[in-house]
Amino acid sequence: MPALVRAGTAQQWPQALAVPGGVARLSLGPAAERPVVHAGDVPVLVLGDAIEWTAIVGIPLAAPTGEAEVTVQATPTAPARRVAYRVAAKQYREQRLTVAPRTVDLAPEDLARHERERAHQQHVMATFSTPLPEELQMRQPVPGRRSSSFGLRRVFNGQARNPHSGMDIAAATGTPVAAPLAGRVIDVGDYFFNGGTVWLDHGGGLLSMYCHLSRMDCQVGDVLRTGDAFCRVGATGRVTGPHLHWGVMLNRTMVDPALFLPA
């Protein structure tokens, strides 16, 4: 049974940072069985044991500051109770980029393709599987400088777009990408914005995404160990140069991958 390190004994992963795009670690107390937790109608990862359970909650980048909550049930059929927490403010920087005009002002056929791909990706992002992860500390999937941080407000060709929902790591085309945590391949595709893309499922709604790839050396259903190479850095999709875009998702919410990495 996956368990968490007790507070005060060692570093806990992911690091708790209750801000938009961050992670809240909510103590649920003792219980004989793993509680069932939801953020809205989305299931939340719960780890621990009968002595103490902890909900690991991803906070959306668009979340307002102030009070937020999850619902907790001792069993799937038990009445729900509320567990509240506070979301603090965080100021993210702005980044201005120049890219191919067709990736900003979409032609009708490109927009139709994007809408089809978005529907498919939403289905992928809804994955919530067992077994749950045995650990949550990750390793950086490719060596290199972090060229663009999570949460940056993106301005493409002078037009504001959604904040950056992952970590960009500068690396040469063809550099192998290694699994940061054990997982299963749940999607491999070539998408309009993201280019060559792979999604990994680590269990319990913890997913990771790898974009702009030049090569995908895996297929859906492959099971990877931490450190297994499964794809290669590229410059496909909407990019200004070769790099890895790495995203981490909890309860269908993109969160800062840096919270899962050693400092």
N, C-alpha and C positions, 0 to 999 in steps of 0.2 A: 504494500500500500504506500503510495507516495506520501511523504511526510515533510514538513518544513523544519528547518533548523530553529531551535528555540531562541527567542530574543535574548540578546546579550551573550550568546555563545559564539557566534560567527556572523559574517556578512550574510544578509538575506537577499535573495534574488527573486524577482526584479527589485531594484531599489524603489522604495515608496516615494512618490512625488505627486501629490494630489493637485495637479494643475491640468489645464486643457492639453491633451496629448500625453498625459502622464498615467501613472498607475496608483491606485489606492489599495492598500493592504488592510482589510477589515477583519478584526478578530471577531469570531462568532461564538467563542466559548466552547465548553465541552459538550459532547453529545455522543450517544452510542453509535449513531449512524452519520454518514456524511450528509450535511444539510443540502437542500436544493435552493440555489440562489439565482435570482434573475435581475438584470438591469432592464427595466421595462419588460418586454416579453422575450429578451435574449438571455439564454443561460450563461452563467458565469462560472469560471474555473474555481473550484474549492479544493484545497489541499490541507493535509494535516492528519490528525488521528483523534481518537476519542477524548484525549486530554485537551486538545484545542484545535479547532478548525479555523482556517483563514480563507476569506474570499479575495481573489486577485482580480481586481476590476480595472479594465481599460476605460479611460476617460476620453471622450471625443475631443478633437481639436476645436470643434464648434461649441463645446459645453460652456454655458454661462458660469460666471463665478458665483459662489454662494453655496447654499445647501443642495446636496444631491442625496440620492438614496438607492438602496437595493431592497428587494424583498427576500425574506428567508423563510423556508419551510423546513421543519424538522424531518418531514417525510413528504413525498410528492402529493399526498392527500391531506396533509395537515394544514390548519389555518396559517396564513402568512403573517410575519411580523416585519416591521420596517427597521432597517439599520441605516442611519443617516451619517453622512460625512460632508466635509466642506471642500469645495474646489477653490483654490487660491488663484490669483491672477498671475500670468506669465507673459512677458513681452518678447515676441519673436522678431528677428530681424527681417529685412526685406532684401530680395535678390532680383535683379533685372537681367533677363536673358534674351538673346536674339536667336531665333530658330527659324526653320523653314516656314514661310507664310502659310502653307497648306495645313500645317499642324496647329494653327491658331484660328484662322478663318476657314472652317471646314466646308468643303464642297458637299452637296447633298448626298452623294454616294459615300463619302467618308463619314458623314454624320450618321448615316444609316448603319454603316459598319460598326461605328463606335457604340451605337445604341444596342446592337446585337451582342457585342462583346461585353458591354456593361451588364446586361441581363445574365449572361453566362457567369461573369465574375461574381455577381451577387450570390448565385447559387453555390459557387466554390466557397465564398466567404462564410456561408451559413454552416459549414462543416463543424460538427461538435462530436468528437469520437472518444472512445476508450481504447486501450488503457490511457490513463492520465500520465502526464510527464513525470519522470522520476526526479528530474532536476530542472531548474529554470535558468541557471547561469549559462550564458552562451559564449561562444568564441567568435571573433570577427571573421566573417566568411571569406574574406580575401585581404591580403596585406595591402596597405596603402594609406594615403592621407584622406581624411574625411573632407571631401571637397564641397559638400553642401549638407548642412545639418537639418535635422528634423524640425518642422514647424516654420521654416522660412516662408514668408509671404512671397509667392512667385508672381512676377510680372513678365509675361512673354510678349515681345515686340510692342511694349507699351500698354498691354492689356492685362489687368489684374486677373489672376486665376486662383484656384484653391491653394491653401498653404501646402508646402512640401510635406508629404506624409511618410517619408522614409529617410534613410541615411544614404548619401552618395559617397562612394569610396573610389578615388581615382586609381585606375589600374589600366594597363595596356590590354588591347584586344587580344584575346586568347588566353589570358591569365585564368588558371583553374579556380573555380569557386567551390569551397568546402562547406558541408552542412554544419551550421553552428550548434546544432543539437540534433539528437536522434529524431527521425521522423519518416513519414511516408509521402511519396510524391502523389499529389491529388490533382494537379493540372499542369499541362505543358502546352504552350501555344505561342502564336505570333500575333501580337495585338497592335492596333493602330498607334496608340500613344506609348505603350510600354515595350514594344518590340518583342524580341524573344523573351519569354516569361516562364518561370517555374514557380509553383506553389508547393510548400511542404506543410503537412499536418503533424503537429507534435502532440496532439491530444488535448481534450478539454477546451476546445475553442482557441488554443494557442496555435497560430499559423504564421508562416513566414513566406515572403515573396521576393523574387529575384528577377530584375528587369533589364532590358536593353542587351540581352545576351547575344553573343555571336554563334553559340552552339549549345544545344541541350543534350547532354549525354545521359539521358534518363527517360523513363516512360512512366505513365500513370500506374501506380501500384508498387513501384520500386520502394524497398525499405532501406533507409540509409542510417548508418551510424554516425556519431559525431566525428567530423573530420573527413568523411567520404567526399571526394570530388564528384560533382554531378552536372556541372555546366561550366561555361566559359564567358568571361567578360566580353562585351562588345559595345557597339554604338548604334543599335537598331532602335526604331521608334522615334519619339521626340527627344532628341539629345543635341548637345553642343560638342560632344566628343566622347571617346570611350570611357566608361566607368560602370560600376555596379550600383544600381539602385536596390537597396535592401530595405524591406518593410517587415514589421512585426505587428501582428494583430491579436488582440484579446477581445472576447465577446463582440466580434464583428466591428471592432474599433481599432484603427491604426494608432499605435503608440510609439514612443521614442525608443528605438532599438538600443540606444546608449544605456538605458536603465537595466539592460540584461547583460552588460559587459563589465568586466573589471575596469577600474579607472585607468 
